Amino acid sequence: MSPSLILALTTEANPETAEALARVLLERRLAACVALRPQRALYWWQGQIEDSAEVELLIKTTREQQQALEAAVHEHHSYETPEWIVWSAEASPGYGAWAQAACSPS
């Protein structure tokens, strides 16, 4: 069976805050990898449609880190209400083993 991981999705306002958040998560070993991707977002906020540039963070981690990861994201996020979406993922044996090791204290 493939190792079970989770993918978590959030966004930040700009590349600097996105990278700062990613580094906190990696330094705490709450994530094995954080992919950053600039994007344009249209969304409802406080009764009107907003249009803004953001950076998407796709966070790859283990199921065991989910609660600590969510707490850290909410603690360090620049948004009042950060996007937080999580889903399960199956990884290849090699990638899963690497992710498990990356999220374990050394």
CNS distance restraints for C-alpha pairs under 8 A (distance, minus, plus):
assign (resid   2 and name CA) (resid  90 and name CA) 5.76 0.50 0.50
assign (resid   2 and name CA) (resid  91 and name CA) 5.50 0.50 0.50
assign (resid   2 and name CA) (resid  92 and name CA) 5.60 0.50 0.50
assign (resid   2 and name CA) (resid  93 and name CA) 5.45 0.50 0.50
assign (resid   2 and name CA) (resid  96 and name CA) 7.20 0.50 0.50
assign (resid   3 and name CA) (resid  90 and name CA) 5.99 0.50 0.50
assign (resid   3 and name CA) (resid  91 and name CA) 5.54 0.50 0.50
assign (resid   3 and name CA) (resid  92 and name CA) 6.96 0.50 0.50
assign (resid   3 and name CA) (resid  93 and name CA) 6.17 0.50 0.50
assign (resid   3 and name CA) (resid  96 and name CA) 5.05 0.50 0.50
assign (resid   3 and name CA) (resid  97 and name CA) 7.22 0.50 0.50
assign (resid   4 and name CA) (resid  62 and name CA) 7.00 0.50 0.50
assign (resid   4 and name CA) (resid  63 and name CA) 7.04 0.50 0.50
assign (resid   4 and name CA) (resid  88 and name CA) 7.14 0.50 0.50
assign (resid   4 and name CA) (resid  89 and name CA) 6.03 0.50 0.50
assign (resid   4 and name CA) (resid  90 and name CA) 5.01 0.50 0.50
assign (resid   4 and name CA) (resid  91 and name CA) 6.48 0.50 0.50
assign (resid   4 and name CA) (resid  96 and name CA) 7.24 0.50 0.50
assign (resid   5 and name CA) (resid  60 and name CA) 7.16 0.50 0.50
assign (resid   5 and name CA) (resid  61 and name CA) 5.80 0.50 0.50
assign (resid   5 and name CA) (resid  62 and name CA) 4.55 0.50 0.50
assign (resid   5 and name CA) (resid  63 and name CA) 5.60 0.50 0.50
assign (resid   5 and name CA) (resid  88 and name CA) 6.06 0.50 0.50
assign (resid   5 and name CA) (resid  89 and name CA) 5.16 0.50 0.50
assign (resid   5 and name CA) (resid  90 and name CA) 6.06 0.50 0.50
assign (resid   5 and name CA) (resid  91 and name CA) 6.82 0.50 0.50
assign (resid   5 and name CA) (resid  96 and name CA) 7.20 0.50 0.50
assign (resid   6 and name CA) (resid  60 and name CA) 6.09 0.50 0.50
assign (resid   6 and name CA) (resid  61 and name CA) 5.54 0.50 0.50
assign (resid   6 and name CA) (resid  62 and name CA) 5.72 0.50 0.50
assign (resid   6 and name CA) (resid  63 and name CA) 5.75 0.50 0.50
assign (resid   6 and name CA) (resid  66 and name CA) 7.69 0.50 0.50
assign (resid   6 and name CA) (resid  86 and name CA) 6.71 0.50 0.50
assign (resid   6 and name CA) (resid  87 and name CA) 5.64 0.50 0.50
assign (resid   6 and name CA) (resid  88 and name CA) 4.48 0.50 0.50
assign (resid   6 and name CA) (resid  89 and name CA) 5.31 0.50 0.50
assign (resid   7 and name CA) (resid  58 and name CA) 6.71 0.50 0.50
assign (resid   7 and name CA) (resid  59 and name CA) 5.55 0.50 0.50
assign (resid   7 and name CA) (resid  60 and name CA) 4.86 0.50 0.50
assign (resid   7 and name CA) (resid  61 and name CA) 6.53 0.50 0.50
assign (resid   7 and name CA) (resid  86 and name CA) 5.65 0.50 0.50
assign (resid   7 and name CA) (resid  87 and name CA) 5.48 0.50 0.50
assign (resid   7 and name CA) (resid  88 and name CA) 6.34 0.50 0.50
assign (resid   7 and name CA) (resid  89 and name CA) 6.63 0.50 0.50
assign (resid   8 and name CA) (resid  58 and name CA) 5.86 0.50 0.50
assign (resid   8 and name CA) (resid  59 and name CA) 4.96 0.50 0.50
assign (resid   8 and name CA) (resid  60 and name CA) 6.62 0.50 0.50
assign (resid   8 and name CA) (resid  84 and name CA) 6.88 0.50 0.50
assign (resid   8 and name CA) (resid  85 and name CA) 5.56 0.50 0.50
assign (resid   8 and name CA) (resid  86 and name CA) 4.34 0.50 0.50
assign (resid   8 and name CA) (resid  87 and name CA) 6.61 0.50 0.50
assign (resid   9 and name CA) (resid  56 and name CA) 7.18 0.50 0.50
assign (resid   9 and name CA) (resid  57 and name CA) 5.79 0.50 0.50
assign (resid   9 and name CA) (resid  58 and name CA) 4.89 0.50 0.50
assign (resid   9 and name CA) (resid  59 and name CA) 6.24 0.50 0.50
assign (resid   9 and name CA) (resid  83 and name CA) 7.08 0.50 0.50
assign (resid   9 and name CA) (resid  84 and name CA) 5.74 0.50 0.50
assign (resid   9 and name CA) (resid  85 and name CA) 5.11 0.50 0.50
assign (resid   9 and name CA) (resid  86 and name CA) 6.40 0.50 0.50
assign (resid  10 and name CA) (resid  56 and name CA) 5.99 0.50 0.50
assign (resid  10 and name CA) (resid  57 and name CA) 5.33 0.50 0.50
assign (resid  10 and name CA) (resid  58 and name CA) 6.87 0.50 0.50
assign (resid  10 and name CA) (resid  82 and name CA) 6.65 0.50 0.50
assign (resid  10 and name CA) (resid  83 and name CA) 4.79 0.50 0.50
assign (resid  10 and name CA) (resid  84 and name CA) 5.23 0.50 0.50
assign (resid  10 and name CA) (resid  85 and name CA) 6.89 0.50 0.50
assign (resid  11 and name CA) (resid  18 and name CA) 7.39 0.50 0.50
assign (resid  11 and name CA) (resid  54 and name CA) 6.35 0.50 0.50
assign (resid  11 and name CA) (resid  55 and name CA) 5.40 0.50 0.50
assign (resid  11 and name CA) (resid  56 and name CA) 4.32 0.50 0.50
assign (resid  11 and name CA) (resid  57 and name CA) 5.61 0.50 0.50
assign (resid  11 and name CA) (resid  82 and name CA) 7.07 0.50 0.50
assign (resid  11 and name CA) (resid  83 and name CA) 6.26 0.50 0.50
assign (resid  12 and name CA) (resid  17 and name CA) 6.27 0.50 0.50
assign (resid  12 and name CA) (resid  18 and name CA) 5.23 0.50 0.50
assign (resid  12 and name CA) (resid  54 and name CA) 5.67 0.50 0.50
assign (resid  12 and name CA) (resid  55 and name CA) 5.23 0.50 0.50
assign (resid  12 and name CA) (resid  56 and name CA) 6.55 0.50 0.50
assign (resid  12 and name CA) (resid  57 and name CA) 7.58 0.50 0.50
assign (resid  12 and name CA) (resid  77 and name CA) 7.47 0.50 0.50
assign (resid  12 and name CA) (resid  78 and name CA) 6.98 0.50 0.50
assign (resid  12 and name CA) (resid  79 and name CA) 7.34 0.50 0.50
assign (resid  13 and name CA) (resid  17 and name CA) 6.73 0.50 0.50
assign (resid  13 and name CA) (resid  18 and name CA) 7.26 0.50 0.50
assign (resid  13 and name CA) (resid  53 and name CA) 6.97 0.50 0.50
assign (resid  13 and name CA) (resid  54 and name CA) 4.75 0.50 0.50
assign (resid  13 and name CA) (resid  55 and name CA) 6.29 0.50 0.50
assign (resid  13 and name CA) (resid  78 and name CA) 7.57 0.50 0.50
assign (resid  13 and name CA) (resid  79 and name CA) 7.91 0.50 0.50
assign (resid  14 and name CA) (resid  18 and name CA) 6.17 0.50 0.50
assign (resid  14 and name CA) (resid  53 and name CA) 7.40 0.50 0.50
assign (resid  14 and name CA) (resid  54 and name CA) 5.58 0.50 0.50
assign (resid  14 and name CA) (resid  55 and name CA) 5.78 0.50 0.50
assign (resid  15 and name CA) (resid  19 and name CA) 6.00 0.50 0.50
assign (resid  15 and name CA) (resid  38 and name CA) 7.65 0.50 0.50
assign (resid  15 and name CA) (resid  54 and name CA) 7.89 0.50 0.50
assign (resid  15 and name CA) (resid  55 and name CA) 6.17 0.50 0.50
assign (resid  16 and name CA) (resid  20 and name CA) 6.15 0.50 0.50
assign (resid  17 and name CA) (resid  21 and name CA) 6.13 0.50 0.50
assign (resid  17 and name CA) (resid  78 and name CA) 7.30 0.50 0.50
assign (resid  18 and name CA) (resid  22 and name CA) 6.14 0.50 0.50
assign (resid  18 and name CA) (resid  36 and name CA) 7.32 0.50 0.50
assign (resid  18 and name CA) (resid  55 and name CA) 6.40 0.50 0.50
assign (resid  18 and name CA) (resid  56 and name CA) 7.81 0.50 0.50
assign (resid  18 and name CA) (resid  57 and name CA) 7.07 0.50 0.50
assign (resid  19 and name CA) (resid  23 and name CA) 6.07 0.50 0.50
assign (resid  19 and name CA) (resid  36 and name CA) 7.75 0.50 0.50
assign (resid  20 and name CA) (resid  24 and name CA) 6.37 0.50 0.50
assign (resid  21 and name CA) (resid  25 and name CA) 6.38 0.50 0.50
assign (resid  21 and name CA) (resid  73 and name CA) 7.32 0.50 0.50
assign (resid  21 and name CA) (resid  76 and name CA) 6.54 0.50 0.50
assign (resid  21 and name CA) (resid  77 and name CA) 6.91 0.50 0.50
assign (resid  22 and name CA) (resid  26 and name CA) 6.18 0.50 0.50
assign (resid  22 and name CA) (resid  34 and name CA) 6.06 0.50 0.50
assign (resid  22 and name CA) (resid  57 and name CA) 7.67 0.50 0.50
assign (resid  23 and name CA) (resid  27 and name CA) 5.88 0.50 0.50
assign (resid  24 and name CA) (resid  28 and name CA) 6.16 0.50 0.50
assign (resid  25 and name CA) (resid  29 and name CA) 6.23 0.50 0.50
assign (resid  25 and name CA) (resid  30 and name CA) 5.22 0.50 0.50
assign (resid  25 and name CA) (resid  31 and name CA) 5.75 0.50 0.50
assign (resid  25 and name CA) (resid  69 and name CA) 7.20 0.50 0.50
assign (resid  25 and name CA) (resid  72 and name CA) 7.24 0.50 0.50
assign (resid  25 and name CA) (resid  73 and name CA) 7.76 0.50 0.50
assign (resid  26 and name CA) (resid  30 and name CA) 5.96 0.50 0.50
assign (resid  26 and name CA) (resid  31 and name CA) 5.25 0.50 0.50
assign (resid  26 and name CA) (resid  32 and name CA) 6.65 0.50 0.50
assign (resid  26 and name CA) (resid  33 and name CA) 7.22 0.50 0.50
assign (resid  26 and name CA) (resid  34 and name CA) 7.87 0.50 0.50
assign (resid  29 and name CA) (resid 102 and name CA) 6.67 0.50 0.50
assign (resid  29 and name CA) (resid 103 and name CA) 4.68 0.50 0.50
assign (resid  29 and name CA) (resid 104 and name CA) 6.50 0.50 0.50
assign (resid  29 and name CA) (resid 105 and name CA) 6.77 0.50 0.50
assign (resid  30 and name CA) (resid  61 and name CA) 6.74 0.50 0.50
assign (resid  30 and name CA) (resid  65 and name CA) 5.82 0.50 0.50
assign (resid  30 and name CA) (resid  68 and name CA) 7.10 0.50 0.50
assign (resid  30 and name CA) (resid  69 and name CA) 5.56 0.50 0.50
assign (resid  30 and name CA) (resid 103 and name CA) 5.75 0.50 0.50
assign (resid  31 and name CA) (resid  59 and name CA) 6.38 0.50 0.50
assign (resid  31 and name CA) (resid  60 and name CA) 5.81 0.50 0.50
assign (resid  31 and name CA) (resid  61 and name CA) 4.71 0.50 0.50
assign (resid  31 and name CA) (resid  62 and name CA) 7.65 0.50 0.50
assign (resid  31 and name CA) (resid  65 and name CA) 7.81 0.50 0.50
assign (resid  31 and name CA) (resid  69 and name CA) 7.59 0.50 0.50
assign (resid  31 and name CA) (resid 102 and name CA) 7.42 0.50 0.50
assign (resid  31 and name CA) (resid 103 and name CA) 5.89 0.50 0.50
assign (resid  32 and name CA) (resid  59 and name CA) 7.74 0.50 0.50
assign (resid  32 and name CA) (resid  60 and name CA) 5.79 0.50 0.50
assign (resid  32 and name CA) (resid  61 and name CA) 5.45 0.50 0.50
assign (resid  32 and name CA) (resid  98 and name CA) 7.98 0.50 0.50
assign (resid  32 and name CA) (resid  99 and name CA) 5.16 0.50 0.50
assign (resid  32 and name CA) (resid 100 and name CA) 7.68 0.50 0.50
assign (resid  32 and name CA) (resid 102 and name CA) 5.08 0.50 0.50
assign (resid  32 and name CA) (resid 103 and name CA) 5.62 0.50 0.50
assign (resid  33 and name CA) (resid  59 and name CA) 6.01 0.50 0.50
assign (resid  33 and name CA) (resid  60 and name CA) 5.33 0.50 0.50
assign (resid  33 and name CA) (resid  61 and name CA) 7.26 0.50 0.50
assign (resid  33 and name CA) (resid  99 and name CA) 7.94 0.50 0.50
assign (resid  34 and name CA) (resid  57 and name CA) 6.15 0.50 0.50
assign (resid  34 and name CA) (resid  58 and name CA) 5.53 0.50 0.50
assign (resid  34 and name CA) (resid  59 and name CA) 4.50 0.50 0.50
assign (resid  34 and name CA) (resid  60 and name CA) 6.32 0.50 0.50
assign (resid  35 and name CA) (resid  56 and name CA) 7.86 0.50 0.50
assign (resid  35 and name CA) (resid  57 and name CA) 5.60 0.50 0.50
assign (resid  35 and name CA) (resid  58 and name CA) 5.09 0.50 0.50
assign (resid  35 and name CA) (resid  59 and name CA) 6.56 0.50 0.50
assign (resid  36 and name CA) (resid  55 and name CA) 6.34 0.50 0.50
assign (resid  36 and name CA) (resid  56 and name CA) 5.63 0.50 0.50
assign (resid  36 and name CA) (resid  57 and name CA) 4.86 0.50 0.50
assign (resid  36 and name CA) (resid  58 and name CA) 6.67 0.50 0.50
assign (resid  37 and name CA) (resid  55 and name CA) 5.39 0.50 0.50
assign (resid  37 and name CA) (resid  56 and name CA) 5.10 0.50 0.50
assign (resid  37 and name CA) (resid  57 and name CA) 6.73 0.50 0.50
assign (resid  38 and name CA) (resid  53 and name CA) 7.29 0.50 0.50
assign (resid  38 and name CA) (resid  54 and name CA) 5.89 0.50 0.50
assign (resid  38 and name CA) (resid  55 and name CA) 4.27 0.50 0.50
assign (resid  38 and name CA) (resid  56 and name CA) 6.18 0.50 0.50
assign (resid  39 and name CA) (resid  53 and name CA) 5.84 0.50 0.50
assign (resid  39 and name CA) (resid  54 and name CA) 5.41 0.50 0.50
assign (resid  39 and name CA) (resid  55 and name CA) 5.78 0.50 0.50
assign (resid  39 and name CA) (resid  56 and name CA) 6.80 0.50 0.50
assign (resid  40 and name CA) (resid  51 and name CA) 7.20 0.50 0.50
assign (resid  40 and name CA) (resid  52 and name CA) 5.73 0.50 0.50
assign (resid  40 and name CA) (resid  53 and name CA) 4.46 0.50 0.50
assign (resid  40 and name CA) (resid  54 and name CA) 6.00 0.50 0.50
assign (resid  41 and name CA) (resid  50 and name CA) 7.84 0.50 0.50
assign (resid  41 and name CA) (resid  51 and name CA) 5.75 0.50 0.50
assign (resid  41 and name CA) (resid  52 and name CA) 5.43 0.50 0.50
assign (resid  41 and name CA) (resid  53 and name CA) 6.19 0.50 0.50
assign (resid  41 and name CA) (resid  54 and name CA) 6.80 0.50 0.50
assign (resid  42 and name CA) (resid  49 and name CA) 6.68 0.50 0.50
assign (resid  42 and name CA) (resid  50 and name CA) 5.54 0.50 0.50
assign (resid  42 and name CA) (resid  51 and name CA) 4.60 0.50 0.50
assign (resid  42 and name CA) (resid  52 and name CA) 6.68 0.50 0.50
assign (resid  43 and name CA) (resid  49 and name CA) 5.46 0.50 0.50
assign (resid  43 and name CA) (resid  50 and name CA) 5.36 0.50 0.50
assign (resid  43 and name CA) (resid  51 and name CA) 6.81 0.50 0.50
assign (resid  44 and name CA) (resid  48 and name CA) 5.53 0.50 0.50
assign (resid  44 and name CA) (resid  49 and name CA) 4.55 0.50 0.50
assign (resid  44 and name CA) (resid  50 and name CA) 6.07 0.50 0.50
assign (resid  45 and name CA) (resid  49 and name CA) 6.24 0.50 0.50
assign (resid  45 and name CA) (resid  50 and name CA) 6.44 0.50 0.50
assign (resid  60 and name CA) (resid  99 and name CA) 7.75 0.50 0.50
assign (resid  61 and name CA) (resid  65 and name CA) 6.70 0.50 0.50
assign (resid  61 and name CA) (resid  66 and name CA) 7.56 0.50 0.50
assign (resid  61 and name CA) (resid  99 and name CA) 6.50 0.50 0.50
assign (resid  61 and name CA) (resid 100 and name CA) 7.68 0.50 0.50
assign (resid  61 and name CA) (resid 103 and name CA) 6.93 0.50 0.50
assign (resid  62 and name CA) (resid  66 and name CA) 6.89 0.50 0.50
assign (resid  62 and name CA) (resid  99 and name CA) 7.12 0.50 0.50
assign (resid  62 and name CA) (resid 100 and name CA) 6.44 0.50 0.50
assign (resid  62 and name CA) (resid 103 and name CA) 7.15 0.50 0.50
assign (resid  65 and name CA) (resid  69 and name CA) 5.77 0.50 0.50
assign (resid  65 and name CA) (resid 103 and name CA) 7.77 0.50 0.50
assign (resid  66 and name CA) (resid  70 and name CA) 6.12 0.50 0.50
assign (resid  67 and name CA) (resid  71 and name CA) 6.23 0.50 0.50
assign (resid  68 and name CA) (resid  72 and name CA) 6.16 0.50 0.50
assign (resid  69 and name CA) (resid  73 and name CA) 6.14 0.50 0.50
assign (resid  70 and name CA) (resid  74 and name CA) 6.24 0.50 0.50
assign (resid  70 and name CA) (resid  84 and name CA) 7.87 0.50 0.50
assign (resid  71 and name CA) (resid  75 and name CA) 6.07 0.50 0.50
assign (resid  72 and name CA) (resid  76 and name CA) 6.09 0.50 0.50
assign (resid  73 and name CA) (resid  77 and name CA) 5.57 0.50 0.50
assign (resid  74 and name CA) (resid  82 and name CA) 7.14 0.50 0.50
assign (resid  77 and name CA) (resid  82 and name CA) 6.89 0.50 0.50
assign (resid  78 and name CA) (resid  82 and name CA) 7.86 0.50 0.50
assign (resid  91 and name CA) (resid  95 and name CA) 6.11 0.50 0.50
assign (resid  91 and name CA) (resid  96 and name CA) 5.21 0.50 0.50
assign (resid  92 and name CA) (resid  96 and name CA) 5.85 0.50 0.50
assign (resid  93 and name CA) (resid  97 and name CA) 6.05 0.50 0.50
assign (resid  94 and name CA) (resid  98 and name CA) 6.26 0.50 0.50
assign (resid  95 and name CA) (resid  99 and name CA) 6.13 0.50 0.50
assign (resid  96 and name CA) (resid 100 and name CA) 6.12 0.50 0.50
assign (resid  97 and name CA) (resid 101 and name CA) 6.17 0.50 0.50
assign (resid  98 and name CA) (resid 102 and name CA) 6.03 0.50 0.50
assign (resid  99 and name CA) (resid 103 and name CA) 6.19 0.50 0.50
assign (resid 100 and name CA) (resid 104 and name CA) 6.39 0.50 0.50
